[in-house]
Amino acid sequence: MLRPLLTSSVFALSRALVQQRCMLQGAAKHQRSASRMPESEPGLRWATGTGEPISCKAAVAFGVDDLRPTDIVVAAPSYPIAPEDLERAAAALERGLVERSAEARLVLLGAATREHVLLVGPPGVGKSLLCRRLGALFSEHDSYFEVALTRFTTPDDVFGPLSLKALREDVSQRAADGFAGSAEVVFLDEIFRARALLPALLQLLNERTWPDGSRNRPAKLVSAVAATNALRDADDDDDDALFDRFLFRRAVAPVSDAGALDLLLTPTDDDSRDDDAALLAPLRETLGGARASLPRRRAAVLASCRAWLRDERGEYVSDRRLRRCSEAIRAAALACGRTEVGALDILLAADALWQRPETRAPLVEWLVDHTVPDDAATMRLLLDALRARDAPSEQDAEEIVAAATAARSDLAADAAATAEAECVFLAPAALAAAKQALASLYAERLSALAAVLESATAVRDAIRAGDPLPVADDVSVVERVWDDEDGDDDESDGKKKRKKRKKKR
């Protein structure tokens, strides 16, 4: 009984040793080949067996063969188009147009993030012109398709007629050249009128495929721009499904009275220039994982924004829309040269999350106010709770001081980065206004953090010295919350009294 057991154990141990020897030989072979790797290979840093860093060129020169990859550094994702080329594309889109910078850059944002754009406005405000120019930035020809949809529009008008040559061979196939399936940019005018095309349009927009007989063919579509004179029927589920496929939306108004003179005096430049042709051609390929990282504090803003829209505005934001909004913001941040989503990038959600055009203005204000974190209120609440204890702890006070110090340092760095940041997808006037509003908020909240840090330091020093705790200079957060609630109750009571008086009258 004992001999078979020992024999099996020996064989198992020998197999394990053989496997380990093979692994070591493979690692040594990999290390020897690593010493011959070019020094310019991205993403790798090498070290000797003792852990000392050494370049591959030096390893080859000195004959060091026991190299091992100690730190594999993932190369930062890169966007296929440089920010300055995107700025050139934006200038080409808005050339000769008056008060259309925001719309031009929104259309560019849709192409840069491979999302679709819906423009709501009366005829003759430049919606189709912007889309034609966008198509010209992809290629000189065969990159743009447009169609005015009606209730009589058929799939032949969008995807091409049936091929007679294929029918002779008893094959159902469309002659698709020059139609929606072969275009990078598609303009769909009066999008909500094509009820008969709803399944095919949803397939084109969402899956980027189009029906060709019994098969679904891949479409070359990068971005679709749709236009409508009025928004869809809010009670129609079919319209809701189509409406949700357009991530970015904007209401386009006619040129204002102040800009009418410029409209009359500015010549419209309809011809694309040779140096602008194919500027956006690299966007034909999918972005893959080329996106900036989304910090948790920025993600929290988007999540809170959906709750605010639901509770305060009565507007629904689907899970798909929220996720696609965050992905588009990450791609836009990377396109602007950032590896992490910043405060300006979050403001792009103002054109992605609203359901009614009148919601956009308060949504912008909400995003600006909540993009800058207000950590001072939380720190002050913790400090008030510490003061209220019978035996406050020095360690707790020290933690509040450290947290306030770190929050102020992070906020100052964020403020400096925002002041220097640029965003090609925001119109210059909107970018300047956003920077000014954010700078004011940063200054206000940095001042509040400095005051909290000073109070927390005084409390910590008093606890350490055994002295009485200093009294808070301002009203505590808890008292302010109760005061606000009392004020709301008084206001609601006043409204009820006014309603009763009207009924008596």
N, C-alpha and C positions, 0 to 999 in steps of 0.2 A: 504493500500500500504506500509505503513511504517513498520507494524508488521512483514510481511513475510521477508522484507529486513533485519530487525534486527535479526530475527530468523536464517536466513541463515548465517549472519555474525558471530553470536555466535557459530553456529555449525562448521563453518570453523575455527574459532579461537580455539575451543576445540580440533578439529582434529589436528591442528598444535601443540598444547600443548601436546597432547598424543604422537605424533610422537617424539617430543623433549624429553619427559620423557622416552620413550623407548630407544632412543639413549643414554641418560645419564645413564640409567640402564645397557645397554650393555657395555658402556665405563667403568662403575664402576666394572662390572663383569670381564672385560678384565684386569683392573688394579689389582684386587685382585688375578687373576690367574697369572699375571705377577710377583707378589711378590714371587710366589713359583717357578719361572723359575730358572734354574741353572745359576750360575754366568758365566759359561764358554760358554754360547750360543754366537756364533759369530755374529757380525754385529749390535748389539743393545747396546745402552747406555741409562740407565734409570735415572730418577730424581724424587724427591718428588714433591708434589703439589706446593711447594714454589720455585721450580726450582733448588734446590740444588742437585747436583749429588750424587748418592748413589748406592752401589752395591746391587744386588739382595740378596746376602747372608746377608748383613747388614740389609736389609729391613725385611727379615724373622726374624732375631734375635731381632729387635727392634719393630716389629709389625707395620711397616709403610705400609698401604694398598693403599694409594692414589698415587701409582706409575703411571707414564705415559711415553711412549717412546718419548723422546725429540729429539733424533737425530738417525735416522736409517742410519747406515753406511753400504753402499754396500761393501761387501767383495771384495778385489782385485781378479781378475781372476787368476787362476793358470793353468799352463801347466801340462799335465799328466805325463811328463817325466822330471826328474831333468837334469840340464845342464851337470853335470858330467857323467850321463848315455849317453847323446847324444855324449859327447866326446869319451866315450868308444865305442859307435857305429861307430863313424867316424874312430877311430883307427882300428876297426875290418874290416871296408870296405877297407882301404888303406894298410892293412898289407901285406908286401911282394911285393908291387907294387912300381914302380919307376915313379916319375913325374905324379902321378895320385891323388894327394891330393885334388886339386881343383875339379876334376870330382867326386871324392868320396863324398865330402861334398855337392856338388850340388845335387847329387842323394839323399843324406840324407835330404837336404832342401826340395826336392820335397815330400818326405814321411812325414816330420814334418809338412808341410803346406797342405798336401793332394792335391798336384798339380802334374802335369805330366812333364816329362823331355825328351827333345830331344837331342841326342848326334850325332853330325855330324863328321864323320871321316872314314878313310879307315879300312878295316878288320884287326883284330889282334892287336888292341890297348887296349883291356880290357873292352869294353863296356858291353858285356854280362856277364863277370865275376863279374863286379860291381853289376849288377842287381841280379845275383844269390845270392851273399852275402847279398844283401839287403833283399831278401826273407827269408834267413836263420835267419835274426834278428827278424822276426815276429813270426816264429814258426819253429819247427824242421821238419815239414812235411806239405804238402798240403797247402802251402802258396805262392807258386811261379808257374808261368806258362810262358812258352816262345814259340814263334812260328816264323819261318822264312816265311815271306809273299811273295807270288808271284802273278802273274796275274791269276793263276789257283787255288789259295787258296779259299776254300769254307767256309761257316759258320760252317760246321761240324768240320773243322780243328781247329776252334777257340772256339766254344761254345759247342762242343760235338755232336756226332751222334744222330739220332732219337732212342729213346728207343723202342726195339722190344716188350718188355713186355707191354708198354703203347699202342703200335699200336694194339696189340691183343684185347685191350679193346676199340679200336676205339678212342684213344686219341693221339694227336700230342704233344709229349713231348720229350725233349732231355735228354740223359744220361750225365749230366753236371759235374759230380764229376771229379776233376783233370783238368778241363778246365778253361777258362778265367773268367767265372762267379763265380767260387768258390775260386779264388785266391786273396790274398791281394796285391801282386806285380805281374805285367804282363810285360813281355819284348816282344816288337814287333820289329823284325828285318826287315829292308828294308820296312819301314812303307808306303812309297809312291807308292809301287807296287801293293797294294791290292785295285784296283779300284772297284771290285765287292762287296767288304766288306765295302765300305765307309759309307753307312747309319748306319750299325750295329756298326762300330767302333766309329762314332761320338756319337751314343747313349751311348755306353759304357763309353767313356771318359768324356762326358759332363753331362749326367744324371745318370751315374753309374747304369744303368739297361741294361739287355740284352734280346733279343727276344727269347722266348721259345714257339713256336707254335703261338697261337693267343694271348698270354699274354706276358707282359714284367715283368721279374723277377728282384728283386734288386740284384746288384752285391756286392761282398765283397771288391771290389777294393779300395785300399788306394792310390796307385800311380802307374802309368804306365810309363815305360821307353822305349822309341823308339830309334832306330838307323837307320841311313841312310849313304850311302857312299857319297852322294851328295845331296844338297838341292833341293827342289821341283822346278818345272817349274814355273817361276814367272808369266806367263800368264795364268796359269790354276787355275780357280776358285775353283775346287774341292780340289786341293792341298792346296790352301790358307785356306780353311775351316778346313782341317785337321791340317795344320801347326799352326793355331791359337789356337788349343786346347791344345797345349803344352806350358805352361807358361814359363818354364825355358829351355834355349837352350845353348848349348856350342859346339864349334868346338874342337875336340880331335885330336891332332897331335901325330905322333909317338914319341918315346923317342928321345930326342936330342942327338947329338954326345957326348956332355959332360956327359950325363947320361947313355950312352951305356955300359960303364964299370960296373956301378952299376947294370944295368939290367942283365948282364952276371953273376955277382957274388952274387946277392941277390936271395935266394931260394924263390919260389912262394909258399905261404901258402894257399892252396885251401880249407883246412878243417876248418870248423867253430868250435869254442871252446865252451865247455859246458856253461861256465860262460857268454858267449855272446848271447846264445840262448834266444829268446823271449824278447830281450831288448826293441824292439819297439812295443811289443804286445799292450800296452795301446793306440796306435794310431789307432787301429781298430775302435774305437768309434769316432764319429764326434766331431770336436772341439767346435761346437756351437758358443757361444760368447766369447770363451777364446782367447782374443787378446789384445795386448797392445793398448793404445790410440795413435792416430796420431795427433800431434800438427799441427796447421795451417801452421806454417813456413815449416814443412817437407812436408805437402801436396802441398804447393806452389812449392816446388822443383820438385815434380813429374809432376805437371801440366805444369810447364815451360819446363821440359824435353821433354814432348810430342811435344810441339810447336817447340822446337829446332830440334828434329828429323824430323819433317815435313818440316820446313823451310830451314834447313841447310843440311840435309842428304837425303831429299826426301823420307822418310820412314813413313809409316802409322802405327799408334798405335790405335787400336780400343778402344771404350769405355769399352767393356768387359775386354780387356787385361789390361787397366789402372786400372780399379777397382779391378780386381783379383790380380794385382801386389801389390796394397796397402794393400789388405787383407792378402796376403802372408807375406809381410814385417811386418805387425802387429803381425801375429802369430809367425814369426821368432824372433822378439824382445822379445815376452813373453817367448818363449822357452829358450832364453838366460838369462832369469831372470830379464828383464826390464818391467816395467809397462807403459813406454812411449817410442815411437820409437826414436832412437838416430841417430847420424850421420853415424855410421858404418852400421846400418841397411839399410839406404837409398842406400848404395852402392850395395846391393843385386839386385837392379833394373837393374844393368848392364848386368845381364844374363836373363832378362825378356823382355826388350823393343826393342832390335835390331831386324832388319829384315835380314840383311846381316852380316856375321861374321866379315867383315872388319870394321864394325861400332863399335864393342865392345870397342876397345882401346880408340878412341876419346870419347866414351860415358862415360867410367870410368873417364877420365880426366875432362869432363864436370861436372859429379856428384860430384867429389871431390871439384872442385872449387866453386860450387854453394851450396853445403851442409852447408858450413860455411857462415853465412850471412855477407854481406858487408854493414853494416848500416852507416859506416863512410861517404860514398859517399853521401847518402841522407842527413845526418846531415850537411855536408859541403855545400851542395846545399842550404839548408834552411838558413844557416849562411850567405852565400854570398847574398842571396835575402834580408836578414835583413840589411846587410851593405849598400845595394843599395837604401834603403828607405831614403826619405828626413827627416822623423821623426821616427826613429826606436823606438819600444816600449820595455820597460824593461820587461814587462810580457812575450812578445814573446821570448826574450832572455832567460828568466828564464825557459820557457818551453823547449827550445832547450838544456839548461844545464841539466834539469831533464831527458829529453829523452836520451841524450848521457850517463848520469850516469847510467840509468837503462839498456841501451843497453850494456854498458861495463860490468856491473855486471852479466847480463844474459849470455853474451858471455864467460866470465871467468868461470862461473859455468858449461857451456856447454863444455868448453875445458877440465876442470878437470874431468867431467863425461866421456868424450870420451877417455881420457888418461887411465882411470881405466877400461873401458868397454872391454868385450871379446865377440867374435862372433864365435861360433863353426862352422858356415856355410861358413866361409872364411878360405882358406888355411893359414897355419902359415906365409908363406912368404908374401902372399897378405895382411894379417892382419897387419904385421909389416910395410909394405910399406905404407898402407893406414894410419896407425896411424902417421907415420913420416910425410907424406904429410899434413895431417890434422893439426898436431901440428904446422908445419911451417905457415900454413894459419891462424890458431888461433892467433899465436904470431904477425903476420903481421897486422891483422885486429884489434887486441887489441891495438897495438901501434898507428894505425891510429885513433881509437876512443879516445885514450888518448890525441892525438894532437888536435882533434876537440873539446874535452871537455875543454882543456886549452884555445883554441881560443874563445870558446863560453863564458867561464867564464870571460875572459878579456873584451869581448864586453859588457857583462852584467854590469861589474863593471864600464866601461867607461860611459855607458848610465846612470847608477845610480849617478855617480859623475858629470855628465854634461861635460865630457871631450870629445875630438875628438876620434872617433872610431879607434882602431888599424887597420892598413892595413894588409890584408891577406899575410901570409908568402909564401904560395905556389900558384900555378896557380889555378884559380877557376875551378869548375867542368864544368861550361858552356863553358869556354874558351877551356878546354881540349876536350870537345865533338866536338866543331867547328873545332879544329885542327885535330881531328881524321877524321872528314868528309872531310876536305880539303885534308888530306893525301890520303884518299880513292879515291877522285876525281882525284888527280894527278896520282895515280897508274893506274886508269882506262884509263886516257888520254894517259899514256905511253904505255899501252897495245894496244890501238887503233892505235897509231903511228907505233908500231912494225908490226902490221898486215898489214897496208898500205904499208910499205916497202917490206914485203914479197910478196904482190900482184904485186907490180911494178917489182920485180925481176922475 
